[in-house]
Amino acid sequence: DMKAAARTTVNALSVRVFDVVADVAQELGKDAAEVQDYTTRAENLKKTMNEKLITEDGVYCDGLMSDGTQSTHNGQHSTSYALAFGIAPEDKIDSMVDYVASMGMKQGPMTADILVQALFDNGRADAALKLLTNTEDYGWAQLIDQYDATFTWEQWQHGESQSHGWGAAAGAEMLENILGVTVTEAGAKTVTIDPARDILDHAEGRFATERGFVEVA
């Protein structure tokens, strides 16, 4: 809802920024008060989002209008962002991720990686796999199947750039969650390999790290 004065996605991105900066400050050995400041900002914003932006149906609306009322539109973006960035309340996660999964692909290439992350991180690897491989809905598989595309376009339909790097971000989620390769020490000194066996018949690929490729089959 582009008419919303306070958009759910922008607030969710703000939470993500505060969380990341707090982690960076912690790693850099910054003063504890500085770390806590960013952590508190994130927690306060999460609390306010969950008080004001969750609808009676238990999903996130697109934001607040200028008069403080909720937008009447509950887009996939709003709830997927909240799920991906750890904002959604624990007791609502299952119903929220089911809602998001039921919608198929309703996000463009530039935010679809957040949707894929939300599904993988919240127990719906099956829905994420469908999103990545469905040739009948918008997405990467359709671009390959119908258009022989070798790059992700700026939008799923014809028009605009047909070589848009941002849309490839979901590739990292695919490799980390389907091949199951996770770097567990700095510089890829160690990795874990735990493929998504419960949703796959087979898989083969390689994962790039600072120390070279990890091949999985």
Order of alpha helices (4+ residues) and beta strands (2+ residues): beta-alpha-alpha-beta-alpha-alpha-alpha-alpha-alpha-alpha-beta-beta-beta-beta
